[in-house]
Amino acid sequence: MLKFFTNLIFILMLFILLSGMPLNIGVLDINPLKPSIETPIASETPVNYILSDSITLSSINPEAVEVEVLASDNSTPSDDFLASVSVGITAYDVDKALGVADTGTQENEDLYLYTTTFFPLDTLAYSISSTDNESKFKLKIQLDQIESHLVPGYYHVDITSDYNQNPVTSDGYFTWYDEDLLYLGASDDEINGRLTMTLYIPTEDYQYLVPISKRVPYPTNRSRTLYRQLHAGAIEELNLINEPTMPYASRIYINSGIASIYIYSPEQEGYEEQFETVIEAITNSMTSLDFISEATFYIDGKQNMTFGNVDLTQHFTSNKENIAYIGYSNASNYIMLLPIHLSDVTSIDADRYQMMLQILKGDNVSYPATVGLLPTVPAQIELESYNLTDGLLTLDLNASFTSIYNDLPLETATTYAQLMVDSILYSFTSFDDVTQVAITADGKSIADYYGVDLSKPLIPKHYINMEPEL
């Protein structure tokens, strides 16, 4: 009986408890074999930033460079991303050009030297602005700190970022000009009582010869006077060699158009390494006189010998064919034209006109590493078409040609326009079947090109790089 009442009381208490709680059907559907599902915790996806594949900058003397940045969630570029960005400047022998040593990577193949110098973004002035696309931003980088290191030349600029282990590079090209440089120019003028001559002066490293035309009082012996001027070198203002450039020749004989050059010991000592260049300099200079066509050389009265790896038994002539005339200015106030034989930098293919313009632009061409070389045609200029008829070569350039120097002061624009035109003229007439050059742009003739008359075909002037008479 006691057990019955105990069970009844327990049942009543359980009934009271259950009647006071809301019924949850889910409690009745418990399956111990069914796995439980946890609510996932949301994770934050990192923002990704990507540079566009191209940059925007002026083709001549740019003040800034712009590149677009694409953000994955419309976020302004973060500090971490900006810290991953750097600006690289590449040119031939750029460690000397930029005046910065041991800050880049160097690639040395034979005589060709290239270096890229990197400038971290946080060392340069820059700004960020929005665009019409909420996920794109413009990164504008000022080049003031870089410009102060540049010398006249052709440069490749690239902006790189390795943010989120995703290396990206955007690149472009520009030409840097010194607005204060004076172009020596060319002339056909003769002056009574004065002899005009052209001397081929070696660069300091004897890699190239720079033709310099100068006037002297008319002498009784033209060949002897020319050799003395060549031996003495250029005036100091041109920053070429202004001291003895080669051995002195105590005897010079001219017979039937052949100049016999006699050099005696010890004059030739010290020139063994440069003697091939010395021979070319003397030959080119002597044959610029209209009564000399060849040159022969004697060392201590002997011709049947080899000196400085040069076989002196031969007759030497001047080779003025297939030559590109690029700019040259080595830390002086003057710019001049310097000839480079095409065989020294490239092979002559079927489309020699396109090839020549590419060399004048410095595009995909490696010059031996001589400081001061300057491509004369900006990168944005292209050769659209050409026509050769009876020695007249017509070059039709793209529309960029007509406005390429608009951002320069007029006097500077005129200087570089004349330099470019002369460079094109001398270079293309070095082909044996071209005697004149006409230049058009987008199929249209040009009368006044920054003060240079292009309304008619051009013929190269006889005297190149006229030395200033100070």
C-alpha positions in Angstrom: 0.0 0.0 0.0 2.8 2.4 0.9 4.4 1.7 -2.5 1.2 2.5 -4.3 0.8 5.9 -2.6 4.5 6.7 -3.3 4.1 6.0 -7.0 0.9 8.0 -7.2 2.5 11.1 -5.6 5.5 10.8 -8.1 3.0 10.7 -11.1 1.1 13.7 -9.8 4.3 15.8 -9.4 5.5 14.8 -12.9 2.1 15.8 -14.3 2.2 19.2 -12.6 5.8 19.9 -13.9 5.0 18.9 -17.5 1.7 20.9 -17.6 3.7 24.1 -16.7 6.2 23.8 -19.6 5.5 24.5 -23.4 5.6 21.3 -25.4 8.6 21.1 -27.8 8.1 18.5 -30.5 11.7 18.6 -31.3 12.4 17.0 -28.0 10.4 14.0 -29.1 12.4 13.8 -32.4 15.8 13.2 -30.9 18.0 10.9 -33.0 21.2 10.0 -31.2 22.7 8.6 -34.5 22.3 11.9 -36.4 25.4 14.2 -36.3 25.0 17.7 -35.0 25.6 20.7 -37.3 27.5 23.7 -36.0 26.8 27.2 -37.4 29.9 28.3 -39.5 31.8 31.3 -38.3 32.3 33.9 -41.1 36.0 34.4 -42.1 37.4 37.8 -43.5 38.6 37.5 -47.1 41.8 39.6 -47.6 41.6 42.5 -50.1 43.6 42.0 -53.3 45.1 44.8 -55.3 46.4 44.5 -58.9 48.2 46.9 -61.1 47.0 47.5 -64.6 49.2 46.2 -67.4 50.2 49.6 -68.7 51.2 53.0 -67.4 50.6 56.5 -68.6 53.4 59.1 -68.9 54.6 61.7 -71.3 57.0 60.5 -74.0 59.4 63.4 -73.5 60.7 64.5 -70.1 57.7 63.2 -68.0 57.0 64.9 -64.7 54.9 62.0 -63.3 53.7 58.5 -64.2 50.2 57.1 -63.6 49.0 53.5 -63.2 45.6 52.1 -62.3 45.1 49.9 -59.3 42.2 47.4 -59.2 40.8 46.6 -55.7 38.8 43.4 -55.0 36.3 45.1 -52.7 36.4 48.8 -53.7 38.9 49.6 -50.9 41.4 52.4 -51.2 44.9 50.9 -51.7 46.2 49.9 -48.3 49.5 50.8 -46.7 50.7 47.2 -47.1 50.0 47.3 -50.8 51.7 50.7 -51.3 54.7 49.4 -49.4 55.0 46.6 -52.0 55.2 49.1 -54.9 58.5 50.3 -56.5 59.5 52.2 -59.6 62.4 50.8 -61.7 64.3 52.9 -64.3 66.4 51.0 -66.9 68.8 52.4 -69.5 72.1 51.4 -70.9 74.9 51.9 -68.3 72.2 53.3 -66.1 74.3 53.1 -62.9 76.4 56.0 -64.4 73.4 57.7 -65.9 71.4 57.8 -62.6 74.5 58.4 -60.5 73.4 55.6 -58.2 75.7 52.6 -57.6 75.0 49.1 -56.3 71.2 49.6 -56.1 70.0 47.6 -59.0 70.7 44.5 -61.0 73.2 44.4 -63.8 73.3 42.3 -67.0 76.6 42.3 -68.9 76.7 40.6 -72.3 79.8 41.2 -74.3 80.0 45.0 -74.4 76.4 45.7 -73.5 75.6 46.9 -70.0 72.1 47.4 -68.6 71.1 48.2 -65.0 67.7 48.7 -63.4 67.6 51.0 -60.4 64.6 50.6 -58.1 63.0 53.5 -56.2 60.6 52.3 -53.4 57.3 54.2 -53.6 57.6 55.6 -50.1 60.8 57.5 -51.2 58.8 59.3 -53.9 55.9 61.7 -53.8 52.6 60.1 -54.9 48.8 60.5 -54.7 45.8 58.3 -55.0 42.5 59.3 -56.7 39.3 57.6 -57.5 37.9 56.8 -61.0 34.5 56.3 -62.5 34.9 52.6 -61.6 34.5 52.2 -57.8 37.0 49.3 -57.8 39.7 51.2 -59.7 42.0 53.9 -58.4 44.7 56.0 -60.0 48.2 55.9 -58.5 50.1 59.0 -59.6 53.9 59.0 -58.9 55.9 62.2 -59.2 59.4 61.7 -60.8 61.1 64.8 -59.3 63.6 62.7 -57.2 64.4 60.5 -60.2 64.7 63.4 -62.8 67.6 65.0 -60.9 69.7 61.9 -61.7 68.8 61.5 -65.4 71.1 62.3 -68.3 69.9 62.7 -71.9 68.9 59.2 -73.1 66.2 56.7 -73.7 64.7 55.0 -70.6 62.3 52.1 -69.7 60.2 52.6 -66.6 58.4 49.9 -64.8 56.2 49.8 -61.7 56.2 46.6 -59.8 54.3 45.0 -56.9 54.5 41.6 -55.3 51.5 42.1 -53.0 49.8 38.8 -51.9 52.7 36.9 -53.6 51.3 38.0 -56.9 54.1 39.7 -58.8 52.8 42.3 -61.3 54.8 44.7 -63.6 53.5 47.6 -65.6 55.9 49.3 -68.0 56.4 52.1 -70.5 59.1 54.2 -72.2 60.3 57.8 -72.3 63.1 59.9 -73.6 64.9 62.3 -71.3 66.2 65.5 -72.9 68.3 68.2 -71.3 66.5 71.4 -72.2 69.7 73.5 -72.0 71.7 71.5 -74.6 72.7 73.2 -77.9 72.8 71.2 -81.1 75.9 71.7 -83.2 74.0 71.3 -86.4 75.3 71.0 -90.0 76.3 73.4 -92.8 77.1 73.7 -96.5 78.6 77.2 -96.1 82.1 78.0 -97.2 83.9 81.2 -95.9 86.5 83.0 -97.9 89.9 82.8 -96.5 89.0 79.8 -94.2 89.3 76.1 -94.6 86.4 74.0 -93.4 87.4 70.4 -92.4 85.8 67.4 -90.7 87.7 65.7 -88.0 86.8 62.3 -86.5 87.5 62.6 -82.8 87.4 59.4 -80.6 85.2 59.3 -77.6 87.0 58.9 -74.3 86.8 55.1 -74.4 87.7 54.9 -78.1 84.5 53.0 -78.8 83.2 55.6 -81.3 84.3 58.5 -83.6 82.5 61.8 -83.5 82.7 63.9 -86.7 83.5 67.5 -85.8 83.6 70.1 -88.5 85.6 73.3 -87.9 87.0 76.3 -89.7 90.7 77.5 -89.6 92.5 80.2 -91.5 93.2 78.8 -95.0 96.7 77.1 -94.8 99.3 76.4 -97.4 99.3 72.6 -96.6 95.7 71.4 -96.0 96.5 67.7 -95.2 99.2 68.7 -92.6 96.9 71.3 -91.0 94.1 68.8 -90.8 96.3 66.1 -89.1 97.6 68.6 -86.6 94.0 69.6 -85.7 93.0 65.9 -85.4 96.0 65.2 -83.2 95.1 68.1 -80.9 91.5 66.9 -80.4 88.3 68.9 -79.9 87.8 72.1 -78.0 87.3 71.5 -74.3 83.7 72.7 -74.3 82.6 69.6 -76.3 84.0 67.3 -73.6 85.6 65.0 -76.2 89.3 64.3 -76.1 91.1 67.7 -76.1 94.6 66.4 -75.9 96.7 64.2 -78.4 94.1 61.7 -79.6 96.6 59.6 -81.6 100.3 59.3 -82.6 101.8 62.4 -84.2 102.8 61.8 -87.9 106.0 63.7 -88.7 105.7 62.9 -92.4 102.6 62.9 -94.7 102.9 62.4 -98.5 100.0 62.8 -100.9 100.3 61.1 -104.3 97.5 60.2 -106.7 94.8 60.6 -104.0 96.7 58.3 -101.5 97.8 59.8 -98.2 100.9 58.1 -96.8 101.1 58.6 -93.1 104.5 58.0 -91.4 104.7 57.5 -87.6 108.0 57.0 -85.8 108.9 55.7 -82.4 108.1 56.5 -79.7 105.0 58.3 -80.9 103.0 55.0 -81.4 103.7 53.7 -77.9 100.6 53.5 -75.8 98.2 53.3 -78.7 98.4 49.6 -79.3 95.0 48.9 -77.7 93.3 51.8 -79.6 95.1 51.5 -82.9 92.2 50.2 -84.9 90.2 53.2 -83.9 93.1 55.5 -84.5 93.5 54.2 -88.1 89.8 54.7 -88.7 89.9 58.3 -87.3 92.9 59.3 -89.5 91.4 57.7 -92.6 87.9 59.2 -92.2 89.4 62.6 -91.5 92.0 62.6 -94.3 89.5 61.4 -96.9 87.1 64.2 -96.0 89.4 66.4 -98.0 88.3 66.2 -101.7 91.7 65.3 -103.0 92.4 62.3 -100.8 90.6 58.9 -101.3 92.8 56.4 -99.5 95.4 56.2 -96.7 98.4 54.0 -96.0 100.4 53.8 -92.8 104.1 53.2 -91.9 105.6 52.5 -88.5 109.3 53.5 -88.4 109.3 53.4 -92.2 107.8 49.9 -92.4 104.5 49.0 -94.0 104.8 45.2 -94.2 103.9 44.7 -90.5 101.0 44.4 -88.0 100.6 46.9 -85.3 97.9 46.9 -82.7 96.2 43.9 -84.5 96.0 46.1 -87.6 97.4 44.8 -90.9 99.3 47.8 -92.3 100.0 46.3 -95.7 96.5 47.3 -96.9 95.1 50.6 -98.2 92.4 52.1 -96.0 89.3 53.8 -97.2 86.4 55.5 -95.4 83.2 53.4 -95.1 80.3 55.8 -94.8 77.5 53.4 -95.8 74.9 51.7 -93.6 75.4 54.0 -90.7 72.9 55.1 -88.0 73.5 58.7 -86.7 72.4 58.9 -83.1 72.8 61.6 -80.5 75.9 62.1 -78.3 76.4 64.4 -75.4 78.9 63.6 -72.6 78.4 66.0 -69.8 78.8 69.1 -72.0 76.4 71.8 -73.1 76.3 70.5 -76.6 74.7 67.6 -78.4 76.0 66.2 -81.7 75.5 63.3 -84.1 77.6 60.2 -83.7 77.7 57.5 -86.4 77.3 53.8 -85.6 77.8 51.1 -88.3 74.8 48.9 -88.5 77.0 45.8 -88.6 78.1 46.7 -85.1 74.6 46.6 -83.6 72.4 44.5 -85.8 72.2 42.4 -89.0 70.7 44.1 -92.1 67.5 42.4 -93.0 65.0 43.0 -95.8 63.1 45.8 -94.1 66.1 48.0 -93.6 64.1 51.2 -93.2 62.1 49.9 -90.3 65.3 48.6 -88.8 67.0 52.0 -89.1 64.2 53.8 -87.4 64.2 51.3 -84.6 68.0 51.9 -84.0 67.4 55.7 -84.0 64.7 55.1 -81.4 67.0 52.9 -79.3 64.2 50.3 -79.4 65.4 46.7 -78.7 69.0 47.7 -79.7 72.0 47.3 -77.4 74.7 49.9 -78.0 78.2 49.3 -76.6 78.3 50.9 -73.2 79.5 54.4 -73.9 78.2 57.1 -71.7 76.4 60.0 -73.5 74.6 58.1 -76.3 71.1 59.5 -77.0 68.5 58.0 -79.3 67.2 60.8 -81.6 63.7 59.6 -82.3 61.2 59.3 -79.5 59.6 55.9 -78.8 56.1 56.9 -79.9 57.1 57.7 -83.5 56.4 54.9 -86.0 57.2 54.4 -89.7 53.8 53.8 -91.4 55.1 53.4 -94.9 57.9 54.4 -97.3 58.6 54.7 -101.0 61.9 54.9 -102.9 61.9 56.4 -106.3 65.0 57.5 -108.2 67.0 58.0 -105.1 64.2 59.9 -103.2 63.1 58.1 -100.1 59.7 59.3 -98.7 59.1 58.3 -95.1 55.6 58.6 -93.8 55.6 58.7 -90.0 52.6 58.4 -87.7 50.6 61.4 -86.5 52.5 61.5 -83.2 55.4 63.0 -85.2 53.7 66.3 -85.6 53.1 66.9 -81.9 55.8 65.0 -80.2 57.7 68.0 -78.8 54.6 70.1 -77.9 55.4 69.9 -74.1 58.9 71.4 -74.6 59.7 75.1 -74.7 59.8 76.2 -78.4 63.5 76.8 -78.4 64.2 73.3 -77.0 61.6 71.8 -79.3 63.4 73.4 -82.3 66.7 72.0 -81.1 65.5 68.4 -80.9 63.4 68.6 -84.0 66.4 69.7 -86.0 68.5 66.9 -84.3 65.9 64.3 -85.2 65.5 65.4 -88.8 69.3 65.5 -89.3 69.6 62.1 -87.7 67.0 60.6 -90.0 68.5 62.4 -93.1 72.1 61.4 -92.5 71.1 57.8 -91.5 68.8 57.0 -94.4 71.1 58.6 -97.0 73.9 56.3 -95.8 72.1 53.6 -97.8 73.8 53.5 -101.2 70.6 54.0 -103.2 69.2 56.9 -101.2 70.3 60.5 -102.0 67.3 62.5 -100.7 64.7 62.1 -97.9 61.2 63.5 -97.7 59.3 63.3 -94.4 55.5 63.2 -94.2 53.2 62.4 -91.3 49.9 60.5 -91.6 50.2 60.9 -95.3 50.4 64.7 -95.2 53.2 67.0 -96.0 54.7 69.3 -93.3 55.8 72.8 -94.0 57.0 74.1 -90.6 58.1 71.5 -88.1 59.0 73.4 -85.0 60.9 75.9 -87.2 62.4 73.1 -89.5 61.3 73.3 -93.1 60.1 69.9 -94.3 58.1 71.1 -97.3 60.6 69.7 -99.8 63.0 66.8 -100.1 66.2 67.1 -97.9 69.8 66.5 -98.9 72.4 66.1 -96.1 74.8 69.0 -95.7 78.5 68.5 -96.3 79.7 69.6 -92.9 78.3 67.8 -89.8 78.5 68.9 -86.2 79.9 72.4 -86.8 82.2 73.3 -83.9 81.1 76.5 -82.2 83.5 79.4 -82.7 83.9 80.6 -79.1 
